[in-house]
């Protein structure tokens, strides 16, 4: 039998944040705009939904 500890896919306790992020690619400005606009659209849809649903129930 091997005395080495086996590393499974779900065990991440032996990894540090610096090790995980060492080979990360840089964040592009276009990705930032995509995330921000996604949140803006989600908030607009939520506000519209919160306005339409109660008014349609009361009619």
URKASUL-V45852 format. One record per residue. SS is DSSP state (~ for helix, > for strand, _ for the rest). PHI is phi in whole degrees, -180 to 180 (none if undefined). OMEGA is omega in whole degrees, -180 to 180 (NA if undefined). Layout:
SS,PHI,OMEGA
SS,PHI,OMEGA
//
This chain:
_,none,-180
_,-87,179
_,-90,179
_,-75,178
_,-80,179
_,-80,179
_,-105,178
_,-90,-179
_,-72,-176
_,-97,180
_,-97,-178
_,-122,-178
_,-68,-177
_,-87,-178
_,-100,175
_,-97,-179
~,-62,-180
~,-65,179
~,-68,-178
~,-71,-176
~,-89,-175
_,-63,-177
_,-104,-179
_,-73,179
_,-81,-178
_,-68,-179
_,-85,-179
_,-83,178
~,-61,180
~,-67,177
~,-70,176
~,-63,178
~,-62,179
~,-63,180
~,-67,-178
~,-64,-180
~,-67,176
~,-64,177
~,-67,179
~,-62,179
~,-64,179
~,-63,179
~,-68,178
~,-63,179
~,-64,178
~,-65,179
~,-65,178
~,-62,179
~,-64,179
~,-70,176
~,-86,-175
~,-74,-175
~,-62,179
~,-64,-179
~,-71,179
~,-75,179
~,-75,-176
~,-76,-180
_,-81,NA
//
